[in-house]
Amino acid sequence: MRLTNLADYAVVVMAAAAREPGAKLSAARVAELTAIPSPTVAKLMGTLARGGLLTASRGVSGGFTLARDPTAISVAQVVEAVDGPIALTSCAGGDVHDCAMEGHCAIRGHWGPINQAVRGALAAVTLADLVQPVAAAAPQHPASVPLLAD
């Protein structure tokens, strides 16, 4: 299971905006900060603005700003703004008409709770979380765990 490249880039773009809350950022500036190509950043920022996550202002002093505080924007919201509702399978989204097993699948009813768990995990992580230093959340490496003596 993987996010699309655009959803991945959107999270990176939004994290860059969260590092500079209140600042009006141009697509060129965000491309510079993230090393994502400028045309891709411009497309994403427009999509994120239409999704209500960024606010766009035109003109000489225009740019994009976060529409809400970084603590109020989740990774799930960013992914859904770009890719639509999070659905691990076609039947998890409710529209199942392209599955060969539709009429006799014993697992179909179980995908909903699984899908909700994945969405819940993404919803639990905010942009504010993403801009925190990685070392604070990094798991301990097994080599650094002391071994028990015989």
C-alpha positions in Angstrom: 0.0 0.0 0.0 1.5 3.3 -1.1 0.4 6.9 -1.4 0.4 8.4 -4.9 3.4 10.6 -5.6 1.1 13.6 -5.7 -0.3 12.8 -2.3 3.2 12.3 -0.9 4.4 15.6 -2.5 1.3 17.4 -1.1 2.2 16.3 2.4 5.7 17.7 1.8 4.3 21.0 0.4 2.0 21.4 3.4 4.7 20.6 5.9 6.8 23.3 4.2 4.0 25.8 4.6 3.5 24.7 8.2 7.2 25.6 9.0 6.4 29.2 8.0 2.8 29.7 9.3 1.4 33.0 8.3 3.9 33.6 5.6 2.7 34.0 2.0 4.6 31.4 0.0 4.9 31.3 -3.8 5.0 28.0 -5.6 8.6 28.9 -6.7 9.6 29.4 -3.0 8.0 26.1 -1.9 9.7 24.3 -4.9 13.0 25.7 -3.7 12.3 24.6 -0.1 11.2 21.1 -1.1 13.2 20.3 -4.3 9.9 19.3 -5.9 9.6 20.7 -9.5 7.9 24.1 -9.6 5.1 23.0 -12.0 4.1 20.1 -9.7 4.1 22.5 -6.6 2.0 25.0 -8.5 -0.5 22.3 -9.4 -0.6 20.9 -5.9 -1.0 24.3 -4.2 -4.0 25.0 -6.5 -5.5 21.7 -5.6 -4.8 22.2 -1.9 -6.4 25.6 -2.0 -9.5 24.2 -3.7 -9.6 21.6 -1.0 -9.7 24.3 1.7 -6.2 23.6 3.1 -4.4 26.6 1.7 -5.7 30.2 1.1 -4.6 31.8 -2.1 -4.2 35.6 -2.6 -3.4 37.2 -6.0 -1.2 40.1 -6.9 2.3 41.3 -6.3 2.3 40.4 -2.6 0.2 37.3 -3.2 0.9 33.7 -2.4 -0.4 30.8 -0.4 -0.9 30.5 3.3 -2.2 27.7 5.5 -6.0 28.0 5.8 -5.9 26.7 9.4 -3.4 26.2 12.2 -1.0 23.3 11.5 -2.5 21.5 14.5 -5.9 21.5 12.8 -4.8 20.0 9.5 -4.2 16.2 9.4 -2.3 14.1 6.9 -5.6 12.4 6.1 -7.1 15.7 5.0 -4.1 16.4 2.8 -4.2 13.0 1.1 -7.9 13.3 0.6 -7.6 16.7 -0.9 -5.3 15.3 -3.6 -6.5 11.7 -4.0 -10.1 11.7 -2.8 -11.4 9.5 0.0 -9.0 7.0 1.5 -10.1 3.6 0.4 -7.8 0.6 0.5 -10.0 -1.4 -1.9 -12.8 -0.3 -4.3 -15.4 -1.9 -2.0 -14.1 0.0 1.0 -15.3 3.2 -0.6 -18.8 1.9 -1.1 -18.7 1.8 -4.9 -18.0 -1.8 -5.9 -19.0 -2.6 -9.4 -15.6 -3.4 -10.8 -14.7 -6.4 -8.6 -14.9 -9.9 -10.0 -15.7 -11.2 -6.5 -18.5 -8.7 -5.7 -21.3 -11.2 -5.3 -19.5 -13.8 -3.2 -16.6 -12.1 -1.3 -16.5 -13.2 2.3 -14.1 -10.3 3.2 -15.9 -7.4 1.8 -17.7 -6.4 5.1 -14.4 -6.4 6.9 -12.7 -3.8 4.7 -14.7 -0.9 6.2 -13.2 -1.2 9.7 -9.7 -1.7 8.3 -10.1 1.3 6.0 -11.4 3.4 9.0 -8.3 2.3 11.0 -5.9 3.4 8.3 -7.7 6.7 7.9 -7.8 7.2 11.6 -4.0 6.7 11.8 -3.5 9.3 9.1 -6.0 11.6 10.8 -4.1 11.4 14.1 -1.0 13.0 12.6 -1.1 16.7 12.0 1.1 19.1 10.1 2.3 20.3 13.5 3.5 16.8 14.2 5.4 16.6 10.9 7.4 19.7 11.5 8.8 18.4 14.8 12.3 17.0 14.9 12.5 13.4 13.7 14.8 12.3 16.5 12.0 12.8 19.1 9.8 10.2 17.4 12.4 7.8 16.1 12.3 4.2 17.3 15.3 2.9 19.2 17.6 1.0 16.9 18.0 -2.7 18.0 21.8 -2.4 18.0 21.5 0.2 20.8 19.5 -2.1 23.0 21.7 -3.7 25.7 21.9 -7.4 25.5 21.1 -9.6 28.5 24.1 -11.4 30.0 24.1 -15.2 30.0 
